[in-house]
Amino acid sequence: MAGLLKFEAVSALLLVCMSTSILSKIFADHKCQPVTPERHVPPKKPFHVITEDFLNKFNEVIIIGDIHGCYDEQQLLIKSTILMTVLKIFTGDISRKGPKNLEVIRYHEFIRYACRTGFLPGIPIRDNQPYTILNLGTVIAAPECPGGWQLTRQEYLKHLDVSHFPWASQWRGPEHIYFGHDHSRQLQLYPFATGVDTACSHQEGYLKKKNDKNTKISSSELRTSEPFQKLTKDFLDKFNEVIVIGDQHGCYDEQQLLIKNHKLNDTVLKIYTGDITRKGPKNLEVLRFVKNCSSCLTVRGNNDEKTLLRVFSKLHNTSYEFIPMDKWMANLTVDEVAWLRDIPYVFHIPSMNAYVMHAGFLPGGVPVKDNRPYTIMNIRTVIADPKCPGGWRPTREEFLDKDDVPTYPWASQWRGPEHIYFGHDHKRQLQFYPYATGVDTACVRGHYMTGYFIKGPRKGTFATQPALEQYYHGKV
């Protein structure tokens, strides 16, 4: 059964297909996109439409990664997250490699399942070969190929002296694709694609691989209990002043100097724009100070998200090793990890008609709560695109040379009426627009730590602290 699903009601594409095990592992002589072997068994409906009427029978819809015969984990996931009243769409590969393949298949006789690997960027959806839809993982730039991208395989990369990319990082929408298959990259979050294969069957005892560090992480483990948190006027009135302070990145010494030199005591509410962790020298000290400070709040940044991903990877797989920059994470307590997980993505301040977040929102009138967590924690730059909601498409710095169109800071296109205070965009330093203010001034890279007063006698002024040294030398 199954084929390719198109979610017209939710403007998303879901790849539904059979296991790759039925396909021969060949590339034939077709360079850009392998032709599916003749012996493959096509489904009755390769592209299947899921209607809004059908979706409305369910309160929620969830995309679940590759099962590979992991029946016990499948049933525990369904039980622990109360998924019996939820439409469950699986990303294919329900069988092989795991211990209970028949049980999984027989359970699936009673439910819908979906989703596989992806589409080649830059070409019409229905021009994708079934082999591509079932196997795509990595692409390389190839001007001679339709769409400018050539499918390749991991085992060939060492022979290719060219840059390669996850196909999902090059997918420009406007449809959003949910997929599995690419377990080595774990959770993948891009503006128009989300990968959810986190390698359940690769755990010790199911599929043994030498030095395998893949882990199983449920997205529910990373979910904050309150993504949008409201700060009431009564709460704010407990403080004489409110200041929004840019990214910390473990710069504890500079943080404390900023507080001391500008008299940011407990009468001043200090709201941090996220990324309190990673890249800097004293991540634990910063995290513990903010957690235990009665006049401190923070939103979740993309690097705080990476901290959670790495910590949960270690919890699920003791053989997982932190890279040198992240070894401090081994000293986090259970309570500290739980606190970090429950940090909201956004603070809403109705009395000031304002929001505080790490990166920003999509401009163009997109409803605030329609912004994805990835957008809220990662957006910097947008491109005009009438096909996208609001008329703007987010992009990333590494893709700018491939887009021969004008690009803009998202904040320059935000028309309010709410004012947004944000960090994240360190390269642009201080940013002032009619309805948005950016305060990440790259302390961890040797510049400054900056705060901006939004309430009190110092409203509209800055608090700054020069970096004591450059701690981080990376590009991103």
N, C-alpha and C positions, 0 to 999 in steps of 0.2 A: 504494500500500500504506500501511500504518501507520494509526494512529488514536490513541487515548489509552491510555497504559499505566498500570497500577496495580501497584506493587511491594508486594504484601502481605507478602512474605517479609522485606523490609527496612523495612517501615512507611514507604514513601516513594511519592509520586505523581510519575510522569514523563509529561510531555505529549508525545505522539507524533502528529505530524500532517503534512499536506501543506504545501507552500510557500504563503505568503500571496499569492503572485502569481496564484493561481487565483481569488482573491476580489476582487470589485469593491470599490473604496475608497469605500464609502458608509456613512453613518450612518443612513440611512432616517429615519423619524420617531420612532424608538424612543429615548427619552432615556436610560434607565438602562443598557440593553444592546442594541446593534444586532442586528437579526435577520439571519441569514445570507442573502445573496441566493439566489434560487431556482436560479440557474444553477450554483451550486457543486456539485462532484462529491463526494458523501460517501464516506468509506472504508467497507469492509465491516464493520470493527470499530472504531467511534469510541473505545470504551473497551476496552482489551485487557489481560488479566491475564498477568503474567509469573510463573510458578510458581517455588517454591523448588527443585523438581526441575530445572527448566531452568537456574536460576542456579548450581546446584551443579555444572554441567558446566564452570564457569569458576573459575579461581582468584581473579580480580578482576573488578570492574565499574567502568567509567569513563564519565562523562558528558562529551561533547565539544560545544562551542558550534557556532554556525552556520558552515557551510562555504562557501556562496556560490561554488562553482566553484573554490575554492583547492586544487586537487588536489595540487600540489607540496608545499605546507605540510602538507596532511593526511598525505601519505605520509612526510614527514620526521618529523612528530610520532609516527606509529606506529613508525617505525624507531628514533628516538632514545630512546623510552621503553619499547621492547620490548613493544608492545601486541598482538603477533600472537596471544598466548594469552589475551587479555583480552576480555571482552564489551564492545564499544564501542557506546554508545547516543548517537546524535547528536540535537541539538535542532532538527532540521528546517532548512528553507531550505538544502538542500544545493545548490540550483541558483540561477542568475541572478546578475548583477553581477560575477562573477569571470571568469577567463580560460579555465577548463577544466571547464565544466559537464558535458559529456558524459562525460568521464573519471570525474568524481566519481559521476555517476549509475550508470555501468556498474560501477564498483567496488562501489557499494552494492547491486548485485544479489546479492552474495555475503555480505552482513552485515545485521545488524539495525540499525535506526536509530530515534531517538526524540526527543522533547522539543520544546516550542514556547514559548508565552509565559506562560500562567498562568490563574488562576481569579479571579472576583470574590470578594473577602472577604465572609464573612457569609452566603453562600447555599449550598444543597446543590450538591455538585459537578456532578451531572448536569443541573442547571438552567442551566449555562453554555452559551451559544450557541457554535457552532463559530467564528463571527467573533471572539468574545471570546477563545477558547482560542488562536487564531492571531494575534491582534493586540494583546492587552492590554499596556499599559505603565504608564499613569498613571491614578489615580483621584482623585475629589474627594468629600468628604462630602456626602451627599444623603439626608436622612431619609425622603424620599418614595419612595426606591428600595428594592427588596428587599436586605436586608443592610446598608443605610445607605450604600452606595457607588455612585457613578456613573462609568462608564468615560468617559475623554476622550482626546483626541489632542494631541500636542505643539503642533501648529500652532494649536490653539484656546486654549492656555493664556494667551496674551497678552491675550485678550479676556475672561478669567475673573478677577474680582477675589475669588478665594477661594484657600485653601491647597490644594495638590495634593501627592500622595504616590506613590512607587512602589507598585504594588499589592502587591508582595512584602513591603513593610515593614508592611502591615496584615494579612497572612495569619497566622492564629493557630493553624494546625495542626488536629489533632495530626499529620497526615501532612506529611512534608517534600516540597517541590516543587523539582525541578531544571528549569531552563528556559533558553531562549536569547532571541533577538529583540531585547532591549533594549540594543543595542550602545553607545548614548550614555552609559549608566551604567557600562559596563565590568563588572568583577567585582562581584557583589552577594552579600553574606553577611548573612543574617538568621537569627533563631532557627529558622524553619521554611521557609526558602526560600533557594536558591542559584542565582544567575544566572551563566552561563558564556559569554555571547557577548561576545568582546573584539575584534570588528570586524576580522577578518583581511582581508576584501575591501575595507576602507576605506583600505588602505595605498596610497601613491603608486604609480601604474602599474596599479592594478586599478580602483578607483572613486575618481575625483578629485572632491574637494569643496574649496571655498575655505576656507582656514584650518582644515581638518579636523585635530583633535588626537587622534582616536581611535587606540588602539594595540592591538597584539596581544601578550598576555602569557600564557604557559603557566603553569598553576598549579604545575607541577613546578619552575619557576624560583624560586618563593617557598617551596617546601617545605624545612623544616629537615631535616638528615640524621638527627637524633635528637630527636623531639618530646618524649619523656619521658627525662630524663637522671638517672641514679642517682648520688648522692654517697655514697661508701662511708665507713665509720667510719675506715678507714686514711687516707683523704684528709683527713677532718675533723681527725684527730688531729695533723696537721701544724701546726695552728693552736691558739693558746692560747684564742681566743675566736671566736665566730661572731655576726655581727650581720646582721639583715635590714633593708634601708633602702628607704624608699618612693620613688615616682616622681621622676625627676630632671628631665625635660623641659628639658634644656639649661641647667640652673642650675649652671654650673661653679663659680662663685665660692663659692656656698653649699656645694656638695659638698666643696670643698677646705677650707673653714673647719670643716665638720663633722669631717672627717678629722683636721685639725690640733688642734682644740680638745678632741677626745675621744680623742686618741692612738690613732687607728685605723690603726696602722702595718701592716707586712706580717705581724705575728704575729696579726692579726685578719682572718678571712675575711669579706669584705664581699659579701653577696648582695643584689643590687638586684632590685626587683619589676617591672622592665620600664619601658617608656616613658622610656628614657634620652634620646630625641630628640623634637624638635618642640616648638613653642610658646614655648620659652625663647630666651635671647640667645646661648648658646655651645654649640650642639649638637655641632659637630665636636670641641670640646675635651672634652666629656663622653664622647663615643663613643670618642675616641682614648685617653683616660685609662683607661676601663674595659677596652678591648681590650688595652692594653699593661700592665695592672696584674696582677702575679702573684698577688695576694691578692683579686682581684675576680671576681665572676661575675654574670651577669644573665640573666633570662628575657626572652622577647619580649613586648612589650606591643602594644596595638592601634595606638598611634602609631608604633612601630617597624615594624609591618606596613605602615602608610601610607607610611612612608619608603621601604620596599622597592618598593611599588607605583608610587610616583612615579619612583623611580630607574629601574626597568625600563621604565616608560612612555617615559622619555627615551632609554633605550638603543635601544628599538624604533622610535622616531619622533623624529628630531632637531628637528622643528618643535614638539614638545611643550614648553610653557613652564611653569616652576615659578612658583607664586604667590609674592609677596614673602616671606611667612613661610618658604618652603621653598627659597629660592635657595641657601642653604648646601649643599644636597644636590649641587650641581654640582661641589663640591670633594672629594667622596668618591672614594677610590681604589678600584680593582677589588678589592684585598685587603680593604679595609674593608667593602665591600658583601658580599663572600663571607662575611666574619666575621659580619656582622649577619644574613645569611640563615641561618647555621648555629646561631644562638642557639636553645636549646630553648624550648618552651612551658612546661615544668614541670621543676622539680628535685624528685626523690624522695629523702628522707633516711630510710632505714629505721631507722638506729640511734636516731633521735629520733622515729620514728613520725610523720613530718611531710612536708608538701609545701610548696614555694614556687612561686607563679605570679603572673601579673599581676592577674587579676580573680577567678577562682574556679571552682568546680564546681557542677553541678546537685545540690541536696540530694535526699533521699528514697531513698537506696539505689541510685541509678544507678551502675553500675560505672564506676570512675574513668576507664578508657580508652575508655569510650563517650562521653565529653564531646568535643564538636567544638572545633576550634581557635577558632572564633568565640566559643563560650561561655567558654572558658578565658581569652580576652583581653578579653571585653566584659561579662560578666554583672555586674549590680549588684542587681537587684530581681526578685522572683518573686511569682507569684500561685498560689494553690491551684487545681489543675485535675486532677480524677481521671482525665481522659482522657490525660494526659501521663505519660511514664515517670517513676516516682518520685512522681507526684502534684503536681509543681510545673511551672509554665510561666514561662520568663523573659520579662520585658517591658522596655521602655525608658522613660525618664523622659518623653519627649514623648508617650507613649501613655497615661500614667497617668490623665489626665482623661477618657479614653474607657472606662476599666475601673472600673465601679462596684462594686468588690470590694476587700477588704483587700489590701494589698501589704506585703511584708517584705523586709528585706535578706537576700540568699541565705544569708549567713554565720550569721544568727540561726537558720536552719533546718537547718544542717549538724550532723549527729549523730556525726560521727567514724567510727571511732575515731581516724583520723589527724587531726593538727592542721594547719590550713592557714594559712600566712602569705601575705598578698596586699596589693596596692596598689589603684590605679585609682579607687576610690570616694571621691574627694576631698571631696564634699559632706558625707559622714558623718564625715569626719575620723578620729580614732583609733577603732577598733572592737575591743571585747573580748567574746568569746563563749567558751563552754566549749571549743569545738574550732576556733576561727578567730580570727585577729588581723589587723586591717587597719591599715596604716601609711602610707597616702597622706594627707598633711596639707597638700597644695596649696601647695607652695613657689612654684611658678610663678605662682600667683594672689596672692602676697603674704603667705602664712601661714608655715608652717614646713616644714623638711625633718626627717624623723624616722627614727631607726633603733631597732630593738628587739633587745637581746642575747638569743640563744637558747642560748648555751653559754659557759661560762667564769665567772670570778669576778663578772662584772657581769650574769650571767643574770637576766632578769626586769626589768631597768632600761632606761632610754631614753637615747638620744643625740639632742639636738635642736639645730637651727640656724635662727634666724629668717631669713626672706627679706630680702634687702637692698632689694628693691622689688617691685612687682607688674609682671610682664613680660607677662602674658597677661590679656586682658579679655573673652574670648569666653564664651559660655554653656556650651559643651561642651568 
